[in-house]
Amino acid sequence: MKHKNWELKLIFFLIVFLFAAFLAAPILLLLGKSLWNQGFTGEFYAAVLSQKGFLEALGNSFTVAAASAVLASLIAFLMAYAVHYTGLPQKMKKAISAIATLPMFLPTITYGFAIIYSFGKQGLLTRLLGRQFFDIYGFGGLLVGYVIYTVPVAFLLIHNTMDFVDKKTLIVSKVMGDKTLSTFWIAVLRPLLGTLAGAFIQAFFLCFTDFGIPASVGGGYEVIATLLYNQMLGGIPDFNRGAVIAMIMLIPSIGSICILQILERFNIRYNRISNPELRKNTARDVGWGISSSVISVAILSIFAVIFVVPMVEEWPYRTAFSLEHFVAVFSDSELLSVYVHSLLMAVMTALLGTLTAYGAALIVARSKLSAGYKKTIESIALVTNAIPGMVLGVSYLFLFSGTGLQNTLLLMILCNIVHYFSTPYLMMKNALSKMNAGWETTAMLMGDSWFKTILRVVTPNAMSSLIEVFSYYFINSMVTISALIFIAGARTMVLTTMIKQLQYVNRFNEVFVLSLLILATNLGAKALFSWMANHKFVKKEKTNAKQKENFKRA
């Protein structure tokens, strides 16, 4: 038992050291920068709050983030409802789910360029439909971009919760004579209230802190993310005021996490979950099928331009088919080296991040360490979920400037591990909590060490979840930009930061080719990881079934 505790404590202290050095220290330094000027002072906060345009930018961020979150949550609900509560064909349901999550595989800065080339004066959809529907630079462009960005997150939250809603309530409500709207409220909306509010808050938080979309279609509609970028990397940088803006960005982030914790109590938990076959209703299925198809086509049509523009000679003047832009990118050794950097960063982030999340989850879900150790890990996960990428990037810029870690791939990898830790940790904790609690005790009685038990028993049974966590880290590392824009150097450029550089010189054909490269890489990786996870799961199930059969025969 002592040996086991020693190994777990070692893992614990390594994790605490990681987050102390790469989360607590940078944020504390950022706080110090905002308050220190030859002594503690509030002058920088006063200067920022009275700065022309700051309060307007803050108000713009709240307005567009709230509007986007409402629309994204509504669209996500409609798509999730079509999957769970209609008799649509399974292939159509899978297509709806795939389209709802498609934007996750592209960096947010690409959404902006897709909007420009879709809805601009010479945009693809503008030319096809014969008119420009809205001004793409400002509120309209940000709204469309943010909605596309946050629909996948909102959809996954609602979709996953609907899996655990007892569908028998629909039948009971109908039997009791409730009207259609009453049934809809009792059986569908009421059990989802906590999740719907959570989807709104998560979408709001992502919109409020995103940099990629405002960087491309923000125009003169200033938001707090572009204000922070200009303050830190603009013509005349002011690091103290930049630190103040970064700290102010933390306030709604922390507030959103607190609200999510409160909303947990509104989630309904069923003792048993049943999924009875839904009654046939042609009108319902046709209606939801049309609405889901319209939403799906709208999402796909915006991204269609990413495929069209780089495959013509020069959009919109010479539209003959051509692959010259692809040839130019793939023959450019600099761009290819950037792609290699992205792959290396994503793979190493996924590998080290998975080990970190697994170790943390083992402490909380598979150990007898005291509550203090477990609460520390839970607190770390909660805090990382509240830190926006831009704030983390700015804090790293302050802490690691002039050190051996400045502008290195290692720093970018560590940043991604810390930034995305919360969700992988929760995924692993949930998976480990469902396993047999007595494996370690049984193994110890048989003379096996804790390490051997984890390696031989727990890890094989957790392999599907480990692969899912690896996939999560990999894909997010390929598309992230908010933090990396502050810490990537000329020699450690990755695809997303290179896209930002190409924007300055209007090389949009290369932007779309690189975006397609990210999309293809992520879709290929997702397919591979899903196959591996399912293969491992099927193999494990077959082995368990065979063991049960042998036991029965014996």
Rosetta blueprint (number, residue, H / E / L):
1 M L
2 K H
3 H H
4 K H
5 N H
6 W H
7 E H
8 L H
9 K H
10 L H
11 I H
12 F H
13 F H
14 L H
15 I H
16 V H
17 F H
18 L H
19 F H
20 A H
21 A H
22 F H
23 L H
24 A H
25 A H
26 P H
27 I H
28 L H
29 L H
30 L H
31 L H
32 G H
33 K H
34 S H
35 L H
36 W E
37 N L
38 Q L
39 G L
40 F E
41 T L
42 G L
43 E H
44 F H
45 Y H
46 A H
47 A H
48 V H
49 L H
50 S L
51 Q L
52 K L
53 G L
54 F H
55 L H
56 E H
57 A H
58 L H
59 G H
60 N H
61 S H
62 F H
63 T H
64 V H
65 A H
66 A H
67 A H
68 S H
69 A H
70 V H
71 L H
72 A H
73 S H
74 L H
75 I H
76 A H
77 F H
78 L H
79 M H
80 A H
81 Y H
82 A H
83 V H
84 H H
85 Y L
86 T L
87 G L
88 L L
89 P L
90 Q H
91 K H
92 M H
93 K H
94 K H
95 A H
96 I H
97 S H
98 A H
99 I H
100 A H
101 T H
102 L H
103 P H
104 M H
105 F H
106 L L
107 P L
108 T H
109 I H
110 T H
111 Y H
112 G H
113 F H
114 A H
115 I H
116 I H
117 Y H
118 S H
119 F H
120 G L
121 K L
122 Q L
123 G L
124 L H
125 L H
126 T H
127 R H
128 L H
129 L H
130 G L
131 R L
132 Q L
133 F L
134 F L
135 D L
136 I L
137 Y L
138 G L
139 F H
140 G H
141 G H
142 L H
143 L H
144 V H
145 G H
146 Y H
147 V H
148 I H
149 Y H
150 T H
151 V H
152 P H
153 V H
154 A H
155 F H
156 L H
157 L H
158 I H
159 H H
160 N H
161 T H
162 M H
163 D L
164 F L
165 V L
166 D L
167 K L
168 K H
169 T H
170 L H
171 I H
172 V H
173 S H
174 K H
175 V H
176 M L
177 G L
178 D L
179 K L
180 T H
181 L H
182 S H
183 T H
184 F H
185 W H
186 I H
187 A H
188 V H
189 L H
190 R H
191 P H
192 L H
193 L H
194 G H
195 T H
196 L H
197 A H
198 G H
199 A H
200 F H
201 I H
202 Q H
203 A H
204 F H
205 F H
206 L H
207 C H
208 F H
209 T H
210 D L
211 F L
212 G H
213 I H
214 P H
215 A H
216 S H
217 V H
218 G L
219 G L
220 G L
221 Y L
222 E L
223 V L
224 I H
225 A H
226 T H
227 L H
228 L H
229 Y H
230 N H
231 Q H
232 M H
233 L H
234 G L
235 G L
236 I L
237 P L
238 D L
239 F H
240 N H
241 R H
242 G H
243 A H
244 V H
245 I H
246 A H
247 M H
248 I H
249 M H
250 L H
251 I H
252 P H
253 S H
254 I H
255 G H
256 S H
257 I H
258 C H
259 I H
260 L H
261 Q H
262 I H
263 L H
264 E H
265 R H
266 F H
267 N L
268 I L
269 R L
270 Y L
271 N L
272 R L
273 I L
274 S L
275 N L
276 P L
277 E L
278 L L
279 R L
280 K L
281 N L
282 T H
283 A H
284 R H
285 D H
286 V H
287 G H
288 W H
289 G H
290 I H
291 S H
292 S H
293 S H
294 V H
295 I H
296 S H
297 V H
298 A H
299 I H
300 L H
301 S H
302 I H
303 F H
304 A H
305 V H
306 I H
307 F H
308 V H
309 V H
310 P H
311 M H
312 V E
313 E E
314 E E
315 W L
316 P L
317 Y L
318 R E
319 T E
320 A E
321 F E
322 S L
323 L L
324 E H
325 H H
326 F H
327 V H
328 A H
329 V H
330 F H
331 S L
332 D L
333 S H
334 E H
335 L H
336 L H
337 S H
338 V H
339 Y H
340 V H
341 H H
342 S H
343 L H
344 L H
345 M H
346 A H
347 V H
348 M H
349 T H
350 A H
351 L H
352 L H
353 G H
354 T H
355 L H
356 T H
357 A H
358 Y H
359 G H
360 A H
361 A H
362 L H
363 I H
364 V H
365 A H
366 R L
367 S L
368 K L
369 L L
370 S L
371 A H
372 G H
373 Y H
374 K H
375 K H
376 T H
377 I H
378 E H
379 S H
380 I H
381 A H
382 L H
383 V H
384 T H
385 N L
386 A L
387 I L
388 P L
389 G H
390 M H
391 V H
392 L H
393 G H
394 V H
395 S H
396 Y H
397 L H
398 F H
399 L H
400 F H
401 S L
402 G L
403 T L
404 G L
405 L L
406 Q L
407 N L
408 T L
409 L H
410 L H
411 L H
412 M H
413 I H
414 L H
415 C H
416 N H
417 I H
418 V H
419 H H
420 Y L
421 F L
422 S H
423 T H
424 P H
425 Y H
426 L H
427 M H
428 M H
429 K H
430 N H
431 A H
432 L H
433 S H
434 K L
435 M L
436 N L
437 A L
438 G L
439 W H
440 E H
441 T H
442 T H
443 A H
444 M H
445 L H
446 M L
447 G L
448 D L
449 S L
450 W H
451 F H
452 K H
453 T H
454 I H
455 L H
456 R H
457 V H
458 V H
459 T H
460 P H
461 N H
462 A L
463 M H
464 S H
465 S H
466 L H
467 I H
468 E H
469 V H
470 F H
471 S H
472 Y H
473 Y H
474 F H
475 I H
476 N H
477 S H
478 M H
479 V H
480 T L
481 I L
482 S L
483 A L
484 L H
485 I H
486 F H
487 I H
488 A L
489 G L
490 A H
491 R H
492 T H
493 M L
494 V L
495 L H
496 T H
497 T H
498 M H
499 I H
500 K H
501 Q H
502 L H
503 Q H
504 Y H
505 V L
506 N L
507 R L
508 F H
509 N H
510 E H
511 V H
512 F H
513 V H
514 L H
515 S H
516 L H
517 L H
518 I H
519 L H
520 A H
521 T H
522 N H
523 L H
524 G H
525 A H
526 K H
527 A H
528 L H
529 F H
530 S H
531 W H
532 M H
533 A H
534 N H
535 H H
536 K H
537 F H
538 V H
539 K H
540 K H
541 E H
542 K H
543 T H
544 N H
545 A H
546 K H
547 Q H
548 K H
549 E H
550 N H
551 F H
552 K H
553 R H
554 A L
